[in-house]
């Protein structure tokens, strides 16, 4: 442990698996107290137990990010237990694949609710607590390469992740104008080995298993390999730390070169 975020309090949504789990473990290993939220309670408990076993500080709260009252409760509990919030990682997200012609309005709205409304609510309810300490803070919104470029059968997902990208920039300018010391940035992962691939491909007829990410990466990614959650967690850690104190409104792309091919 080198303590790059020592003494800070972090809130990570969707922290029970994938990138959220990687970020939670990384931030805790670097000294942060991590409030992990998710709807996967059993997995969330396992992440907390692992962090605590390794000597870190973490707790878990059941949390539906589409519910504004739930956000008020989570931020309220964070304030009551820790008195502050320094880092928000808006990571919770879903991916529903399939042709735009076959996509139901229900599926469209579900992605918007989790991927975009959840980020909006996190920002809205976390900034006031961040401002109370007077020490600023770092908001890290997880977008995607799909928020930078279009992808067939991912229209809904692209729309939400593109929304996160520009929402991030707008809030960054608002916080900069308020001189509150809060930096707001987005992270854009490429092909990363996480559970989201099951639902992204599950919307396509005849597909009920995730794709071969190794084969996909060999063909599509300039570096030739897939990423793992730790690759994204390392970027999140940098944005959460004071090392990135002069960075706001930026896009941190971690994709092995996929987006520039």
C-alpha positions, 0 to 999 in steps of 0.5 A: 500500500502506497497510500495514493488516496489515503484518508479519502472516502470513495463511493463506487456504484456497481462495485460488486463485479467487473470494473467496479470491483476492480476499482473498489479493491484498488482504491482500498489498497491505496488507502481509501475508505470505500463505500461499495454499492450494487444490487448484487448483495452476495457478491458485494459482501464478498468484495468487502470481505476480501478488502477487509481481509487485505487490511483495507476499509470497505462497506456495502450498501444495497443500491438501485442507482435509478432510484433517487430516494436510494441515492439520498439514502446512500449519500446520507449514510456515507455522511453519517458514517464518514462525514465526507465524500472525496471520490465518486465512481459512477460505474453501475451500468448495463448493456442490452444488445440487438438491432435498433429495429428489434429493441423495445422501448422498455429496453431503451428506457432501462439502459437510459435509467441505469446508465444515464439517469444513475450518473445524473443522480449520483452527481446531483446528490454527491456534489453537495457532500463533497463541497461540505469538506471544502477540500474538493473531490473527484467524480469519475463517470464510466463511459465506454469506447461506445461513447466515442464511436458507433457500433452496430447492434449497440445503438442504445448503449452508445446513446447512453455512454455518449450522453455520459461523455458530454454530461461529464464535460458540462458538470466539469465546467459547472464545478470549475465555475463554482471554484469548488475544487471538484474535478469531473472526468470520464473513463472510456474502457474498450474490450475488457473482460467483465460480465457485461458481455453476456447481456450485450450479446444476449440481445442478438438472436441465437446468442446466449454466451459471451463472445470470445474476447481474446479472438475479438481483441486479436482482430480489433485491438491494435495491441492485440489483447483484451483488457482486464478490470485492473487496467481500468482501475489503474486509470480510475485511481489516477483520476481519484488521486491528487496526481490528476489535480489539473485534469477536469472535463477530460476523457481517459480512453483505456482501450488498447488503441481500439478507438483510433483504429 
